[in-house]
Amino acid sequence: MSKHTQTEIQEAVQLYADGLPLKDILREYAISRSTLYRWIRQQPNRTEKEFSLQSYRRLEKRLNQAEEQLRFIREARCFSEINAETRLASAEELYRQDPTISIPLLCKAMEIPKGTLYNRLFRGKHGSTLALQRRKELLPLIEAVYHESNETYGAGRIAAVLKGQGINVSQKLVASVMHENGMFSICGGAKQQYLQSVKQRRNLLQQKFTVSHPNEVWVSDVTFYRLRKRKYYICVILDLYARKVIAWKIGIKNSTQLTKSTFKAAFLAREPLEGLLFHSDNGSNYICKTFSDYLKSLGVIQSFSKTGTPYDNSVCEAFFHTLKNEELYRKDYTSEQHMRESIAAFMEYYNAKQLHSVLHYVTPDQYEAAYYRTNTQSNNETL
């Protein structure tokens, strides 16, 4: 017997008909490709819908625009100040007003767990979800203190700092949230657990920075820039083949949300095949369970630099050296908006105009275009 309700089956089929990417539907409902196709065949009055390349590109553009609009809303201060319980109550109210709303999409938009909303709507479990909401609210607060201490504070000190800020939290709860998200103090009793965690993270790249095609290996890192006594964190993802910047974002916190949203933008733009290798350092925003589970759901394999060995990610290190010397340290930004616009212009210049000795003095855009041009010609000759 199927563990999915008829409503969920119809929602999945409708999402497919609306043009949502197949991999997103499979991940959302935890089903296989064959199961979704079987559901589609079983629907009455089913009609086949064919899409031209132009239609696909149009839908892709609309999806990217919607993602950007949603990002603007989520990054706005007014959204970040709304706690999880308020968002959950709002989602419940919206569904009560219109039961035809897709619950998975509603939860995704409101950034709340799907199971939590199902508990409130259909199982009457309002109280059982409070612990999960509490952990979610604490995570960014714990991350902030952890990074401000240069990753030296353990659960006890972080709990003390939070209590000093008027947040009533136990050391045990802080420790649980930290360990679940890959945050370990390098001091005291947590050192052994930290070292054990490091052993499980392998360096699959092994400084092999020459690859055979685009979307084979991506590398990523985060740096910061201080503007008027405020830190801004810049997360960048490069495609190793052409040293091309394929995604970047700026945040006010070096958080999991920053790295995840940057990776999501790259994944939507490039749509790599399963088996992509993603290399980074051992920062908590890369090793935490939330980010690792997200990559696993996309079929992405993680690789990590050895702790204290920046050469393992030297391509990103070299890019940040260029960014700082040719952009950040040369400009006198008058505002945050000026900084963001100037960095955006630099990223475009870097891909389209910057010559690389490693690429035989062509730009990343030119080098990648040459690959696809040669590959297309070879395929045509084979045909």
Residue, then its C-alpha position, 0 to 999 in steps of 0.5 A: m500500500s502506498k505511503h502517500t495519500q491521494t492528495e499528495i499523488q495528485e500534487a506531484v502529478q500537477l507539479y510535473a504538469d506545471g513544468l517543475p524540474l523532475k529531480d525537485i519532485l522526486r526529492e520532495y516526495a522521496i519517490s523514484r522516477s518510475t513511481l512518478y511515471r506510474w502515478i501519471r499514467q494512473q491519472p484519469n483523462r491524462t493528456e501528454k504535454e510536449f515542450s519545445l526548447q523555447s517553451y523550456r527556456r521560457l519556463e526556466k527563465r520564469l523559475n529563475q525569476a521566481e527564485e530571485q524574487l523569493r530570495f529578495i523576500r527572504e533576505a529582507r530584514c522584515f522576513s528574517e525577523i519573523n520567527a518560525e512559530t509565526r510563519l507556521a501559524s501563517a501557513e496554517e491560516l493560508y491552508r485553512q482558507d484554501p485547502t487546494i494549496s500545495i502543502p509541500l510548496l507552501c512549506k518550502a516558501m515559508e521555510i517550515p518543515k512539511g511534517t510540522l505543518y501536517n501535524r498541526l493540520f491533520r494530527g492536532k499535534h501543535g505542541s510536539t513541534l515546538a522543540l523542532q522550532r526551538r532548535k531551528e531558531l537557535l541555530p543562527l544564534i549559535e552559529a554567530v557566537y561560534h564564528e565570533s569566537n573563531e570556533t573556540y567556544g564550546a556548548g558551555r560558553i555559547a550557552a553562557v553568551l546566549k543567556g547573557q543576551g536574555i535567551n534562556v537555553s541549556q548547555k545540553l541543547v546547545a551541544s545537540v544543535m552544534h553537533e548536529n550541524g558540524m560545529f565543534s570547539i577545537c578546545g577541551g573535551a570536544k577535540q576528540q569528537y572534532l578529530q573523529s569527525v574530520k577523519q570522516r571527511r575525505n579529500l577526493l580532489q587531491q590538488k588535481f586542478t585540471v579536469s576534462h569538462p565543465n560541471e565535473v568539479w566545483v570548488s568553493d570558499v568564503t571570504f569577508y570584507r569589512l565596510r564601515k565596521r561591518k563584516y560582509y561575507i562573500c561566498v563563491i563557487l567556481d567551475l574548475y574546468a574554466r576557472k569560471v565564477i558560476a555563482w556568488k552571494i554576499g551575506i552578513k553572516n558566514s552561515t549555512q544559509l549563505t553557502k546553501s543559497t549560493f550552491k542552489a543558484a549554481f545548481l539551477a543555472r548549470e544543472p550538472l549531472e549526478g556525480l558532481l564533485f564539490h570541494s571546499d574547506n572544513g568550515s562548519n557551513y560546509i560540513c554541517k548536516t543540513f548542507s551535506d544532506y542537501l548535496k546528497s539529495l542532489g547526487v553531489i559528492q563532497s570533498f574537503s581540504k585537509t585542515g590547515t592546508p589552504y593549498d588544497n583549495s588554491v584555485c579559490e584562494a587565487f581567485f580571492h587574491t584577485l578579487k581583493n587586489e583588483e576590486l575590494y582593496r582598490k575601491d572606496y565604496t560609498s554604501e553597501q549598495h555601491m559595494r554590491e553593484s561594484i562586485a557584481a560588475f567585477m564578477e561579470y568582467y572576470n568571466a568575460k574579460q579576465l585572461h588566465s595563463v592557466l587557460h592559455y590566455v583566454t577568458p573563462d567564458q571563451y575557454e568554456a565556449a570552446y569546449y562546447r563548440t568542439n564537443t558539438q562538432s564531434n557529436n555532429e561528425t559522429l552522427 
